[in-house]
Amino acid sequence: MNHIARLRRADLAGILSFLILWGGSVAYLAAAGADWVFPLVSLGVFGILLSAIAWWTSRGGDTAPVAVARPALESTVLLAYLALYAIGFLGWGLTAARAALPPGPGQEWLVLAVKLAVHVVVPAMLLLALGARLGPLLQARLGQRPVWLTLIVLGALILGLLCVVSPSLTEIAALEPTAAQLAWVLPLGFLWMALEAGLCEEFLYRAVLQTRLTAWFGSAWAGIAATSVLFGLAHTPGLYLRGGPGVDGWSTDPWQVAAYAIATLAPLSLLFGFIYHRTKSLLLVVLLHACVNVLPNTAEFIGIWARPGP
């Protein structure tokens, strides 16, 4: 009974901490005269509505925590790596990688290789060095009904939502691609996003970091909440150093940039963290992450890899 009470307290502490940090970030944006409405939409759509739907579709999934032998040590090492990654890679390293080659396919391949190394290879090596097992983190579980049902329902909802609220379709149509180009651009663009955005971020944040923090805190909700805040916060150096006037969320005030990153990105991470907790399928969250990114990046993908039609 005491164990259950401690677990519930940890869950409640995780939820309240998230709401305080997210709410404080929104309040800071409002006080600074920045956009605070979109964060409300982000939390309402991703953090609440789609998470509720994911709860329904993932019923019967595997909610058992991933076994972690030394949660405090592994979490501390990974948090230190996350700090270096956020400042060194997202802040300067990604810019250096893009500057190494002129814009085009060569640059894209280089950036993909660097992202995979930083997000997947190095964290995996750190876990192996600490004696952790990678097998439980790499499961697909597509044979389980909660996994494929969540993929179909959430994937369709995300893509449909983006078709309505984003300018993606207009941007794609402006390039006047041919039907033959779209026939290969759309599936390959989705695969590219699944690797560059989905696999990279979901392996690091969900399979690696969330499982460790969940074990360290002794609470799935605390692990999800902490990972979601860190997901937003880690994007701050890149947005602040590589952004500029006209870029959503950028400001000369670094605290405002951090507030924007947490307020807008943490709810999306909350959704993916909840889905991963309910299914333990890395492939599922990778594919759903690609659904979020594919349409907004298709026009750029066409410009790089395909010659638009007349």
N, C-alpha and C positions, 0 to 999 in steps of 0.2 A: 504493500500500500504506500509506503514511504517512497519507493522507487517511482511509482506512478505519479505521486504528488510532485516529486522533483522534476519528472519529465514534463508535466503540465506547466510547471513554473518556468522551465527553460523554453518551452514552446511560446508561452505568453510573453516572456522577456524578448524573444526573437521577433515576434510580431510587433510588439510595442516599439522596440528599438527601430525597426524598419519604418514604421509610421512616423515616428518622431524625426528621424533623419530625412525621410522623403518630404514630410510636411514642412520641416524647417527649410529645406531647399526651395520648395515652392514659395514659401513666405519671403525668402531672400530675393527670389526673382521678382515677386510682386513689388517689394520695397524698392528694388532697383529700376522699376519701370520696364522690365523685360517680359517676355512672353511666359505667362504662368498658366494659360488656358490649355495649351497642348499637353503639359504634364498631367493635368486632370483627365484629359481624354486618354492619354497613354495608360494611366492607372485604371481608368474605368474600363477600357477595351481589353488591354492585355492582362493587367493584374487582377481584374475581377471577372469580367464577362467571359473571356476566352478561357481563363483558369477554371471557372465554374463548368464550362462545357467540357474541358479536359478532365475534370473530376468525374463527370458522367461517362465519357467515352473510355476512360482508363480504369473503370471499376474491374476489380479482379486482377489488377497488375501486381507486380512485385514491389511491395513497400518495405521489405526487409532491408536494413542498412547494409552497406558494403563494409565488410570486415576490414578494420584498420588496426595494425599491430601497435603502432606508436603514434597516436593521433596528435599529441602535443608537439612532438618533435617534427613530424612530417608537415603539420600545419605551419609551424614556425619557419621551416626551410622554404616552403612554398610561398608564404607571405613575403619573405625577403626577396625571393625570385620575382614575385609579382611587382614589387616596388621597383626593382631594377628594370624589369620588362616595360613597365608603364613609362618610366622616365627615359631609359636608354633606347628602347625600341620604338614605342609609340611617339616619344618626343622627338628623337633625332634619327634613330636607326632607319626607320621607314623612309624618311626623306632622303637619307644617304643612299639607300637601295634604289630609289627611283632616279636619283641623280646619276647613278652609275651608268645608265644606258638611256638613249633617247626614247621618247614615248613610242610605244608600238608593242608588238608581240614579244620581242626580246625582253623588254622591261617588265612586262606582265609575268612572264615565266620566272624571271629573277625574283620578283616580289613574292610570287607564290612559293617558291622554294625557300626563301628567307622566312616567310610566315610559318610554313610548316615546320621549319627547324626550331623557331622560337616558341611556337605554341604547342607543338606535339613532341618533337624529338628531345629537346632539352628537358621538359617536365617529365617525360617518360624515363629518361636517364637518371634524373634526380630520384624518382621513386624507386627505380631498380637499385640505385646506390644505397638507398635507405632500407632495402630488403622487402619492399612492397611488391605485390603481384599485379601485373597489368591485365591479366585475363578478365577478371570481373568488370573492368572498366571499358572493355571493348565489345561488349555483347550487343547484338542487333535485335534479337528476339522478335523478328518479324513474323514468326509462326504463331505468335500469341495474339488472340483476338483484341485485347485492349490496345496493343501497339498499332496494328494496322487500322483499327477503327479510329483511333486518335489521329493517325496520319491522314486518313482520307477526310475526316470531318474538319479538323483544324486546318489542314492544308488548303482545302477548298474555301473555308471562311477567310483565311488570311489573304489568299490570292484575290478573292472576290472583293474584299475590303480595299485592297490596294488599287484594284481597277476603278473603284468609285472615288476614293479620296486622294489618290496621288496623281500627278501629271504624267505618269509613266507611259500610258498608252498614247497620249498626245505627242510626247517626245519621240516615241518609236515611229509613229505615223509620219512625223515631220521628216524623217530620214528616207521615207518611201522605199523600204526594203521590199524585195520581191518575195513571193510565196516560197520559192525554192530556198531563198536565204533564211527565211523564218523557220523553215522545216528543220534546218540544222542549227541555227543560232539559238533557238529557244531551249532545246534539250541540252546542248553543250554549254550554254550560258548557265543553266540550272546546275549542271554538274560542276562547273567552275565555281559557282557560288557555294555549292555544298562543300567544296574543298577549301576555298580561300576564307570564307566566313564561317560556314557551318562547322566543319571538322576542327578548324583552328581554334575557334572560340569555345565551342562546346566541349572539346576534350579538355582544354585548360580549365575552364570555369566549372563545368558540370562534373565530368568524370574525375578530374584530379582534385580541384579545390573544394567543391561542395561536399564530396564524400569525406574529405579530411576534416573540414570544419564541422560537419554533422557529427562525426565520431568524437571530436574534441569537445563540442558543446553538449553532447548527449541528447541532441534534439534535431529532428529533420527540419522543423520550421526555423530554428535558429540558424542552421546551416544554409538554408535557402535564402533567408533574409540577409545574412552577412555576405554571402556570395553575390547577391544582387546589388547591394550597395557598393561592394568592391568592383563589380563589373562596370558600374557607372563611373565610379571614382577613377578607375584605371584609365579611362578614356580622356580624362581631363588634360594631361600633358600634351597629348596629340592634338586635341582641339585647340588648346591655347597657343601652342608653338607653331602648328601648321595651318591654323585657321587665319581668318582675316575679315575685314568688313564685308558683309554680304553672306558670310557663312553662318548658318543657323547655330545659335548658342555661343558664338565667339564674342568676347569682350576683352577690353584691356584690364578688367578686374578678374584675376584668377579665381577668386572665391565665387564670382558669378558663373564662371565657366564650370567650376566644380558643381555648383548647385544645379545648373542646367543638365549636366551629364547625369547626375544622380536622379533628378526629377523625371527625366525623359527616358533614360535607358534602364534604370532599375526595374520598372514594372515589366518590361519585356523579359528581362532576366528572371524575374519572379515567375513568369509563365513557364519558361523553359526549365527552371529549377523544379517547379512543381511537377511538370510532366516527367522529368527524369526521375524524381523521387517516386512517382507512381508506377513507372515502367522499368526503370534501370536499362533502357535501350538508348545507347549512344547514337545509333543510326537514326532513330526517330527524331531526336532533337536536332541532329545535323540536317536532316531533310526539311524539317519545319523552319529551321533558321534560314535555309536556302529559299524557302517560300517567301520569307520576309524580304530577302535581298534581291531576288532575281529580277522582278519587274523594274524597280528603280535603277538597276544597273544594266538593263538590256540595251538601251540606246547607246551607252558608252561601249558596251561589248560589240555592238554592230559597227561602231565607228572604228574600233581597233582591229577586229578580225574579219569583217566583211566589207565589201565595196557596195555601198547603197545603190539601188537601182535608179534609173533615170526618173 
